[in-house]
Amino acid sequence: MLPRPRPLRSLFVTATSLLVGGLALGTPVTAHATSPIDAAKALAAPNVPGANNWSCRPSSAHPRPVVLVHGTFANGSVNWITDAPTLAARGYCVFALTYGAMPNIPVLRAVAPVADSAAQLSTFVDGVLAATQAAQVDIVGHSQGGMMPRYYLKFLGGAAKVHTLVGLAPSNHGTTLDGLAILASSFPGAAGILNSGCPACADQIVGSALLARLNSGGDTVSGVDYTVISTRYDEVVTPYATQFLSGAGVHNVTLQNLCPSDISEHAAMAFDPVVLHETENALDPAHATTSTCLSHG
């Protein structure tokens, strides 16, 4: 079996170490906000290069802001240190939130119930739309961040406000407790709360009530374009094909079909340049180009 891609995973672990050291904490509170923009700013992830410029106005080439949604145990400051500045440099208005804090659980985010996190995403999107004066956003989410927005689309009115959802290794149909334990190993302190302090973890286990409700009646909602990008080397959401969606407007992509030599696993999907290239194709399909294996890490 091929080894895991150490350079990209090392980047993720290094970023996580900074998070635990207190250098990249998101603001978990939205109370007392006086406007949609203020409420969104209260959720914005700090210190994300290229992201959360509230004076950004979308261009005719990229008319929709891109909202980046991180995965379980992470936050927006950790998850998007590669993708956010790249997308911003290419002319997108980019916004990244941190969501899913729980009382008495420091540092770790995206651990609250998925429904609560989806409500925070709704607040953030409303603020982004108000600030940018755009009609819709596109969402790019990693892991839980690729699945949780589907709750927002289906149950919280998000379908009218979102044009495209791109999921990177999303937990669309759940994972196992073993998979979540592997994910927790990358985040100091996460293993200790896996069973007792992480409602989002319970929501993402195969067969959960949340997933049953989310996937009942079909995986998608009308009017939204969906792209799912998965890797055969995913050790967290397994089997990797369970990440794929069925329905109209769905484009399912296996990373190794684009680049057979790319062995990025679950965490590395947020840092992989081939994945980012395919994400850009999903955001701007009229100008899509063929992905290559160059510099995939």
Phi, psi and omega in degrees: 000141181290147179289162176288156183282091187302319184301314181290319179294323178298322176299318180295316181294321178298316178298321178295322178298320176297321178301311182293331177284358174091014184266354185213056181269137175272160179271118186271359191249136176242003183298149174071007175294142187256355180206164176304322180291318178298319179297320178291318179300327179294338178262352186294136176287132181278157169059038174259110183304129177086351186251158171064043169269100189285355174261002180293137175239127181301147179269171176293332178288325181228078191283352182243132173298151177254123178257124182260130187236116187282177183257181183301136179076342182269190168214176183295332181289327179279315194289333194238026181292342178261309187288320185300308181294329179292314179295320179296320180295338180264012169101006178273146164278120189243135179225139180226131178251165167239128187226169166080032175287152175234145178303139175069012174242101181284153169071305186289136181234175184059039177246350179287167177306141182303321180298320178293319179295322178297325176294323175294320176300319178301315178299318182293315180299318179301319179291321178297316179296319180295319183289320185269347183062028177271160179273329182214163172243166163250146181242134171239121184229146180248131175061237175305327180293347173268337179268313186305321177301336177295328175295316177300317180296318189276325190241346186239020175080013184287340185300327180284344187250357184235129178269314186223137172242121176250119179253124176259111183050051185282152180270052189297324179240019172093170177221185179259165175298326177298319179296318178293326177295322176297316177298317182297334182295341179275351186235108178307128180093345184290323182299326183290337180256001188304316184269332189250336188233023184225079176304327179297328178295314178299321179296333185265359178285139180310130178088004180295157178297323179299312181291325177298317179292317183297320186265355178294133178081008178120152185282338190237166172242152184295141173095352181249136173270136183238134169233132175242127179243119186234162177237141177294343183264014178295126179250002182255305178258100187232153344301150188300331183292344176291348177286337186290153179251158174241143177137175179293146176074022182251136174233107179263131185232131170260124186307318185289344172286337175273323186211092185302334182275356182277115184249028177301140178255199192302303185297324185288348182299333180280356183236358188277126182292331176291319176298317179297319178299316179291328174298315178297323175300321179290325180286331183221068186297336180294339180239028181295145177231164183288132176287147177235172180267005184295132173055042181277356175097000000 
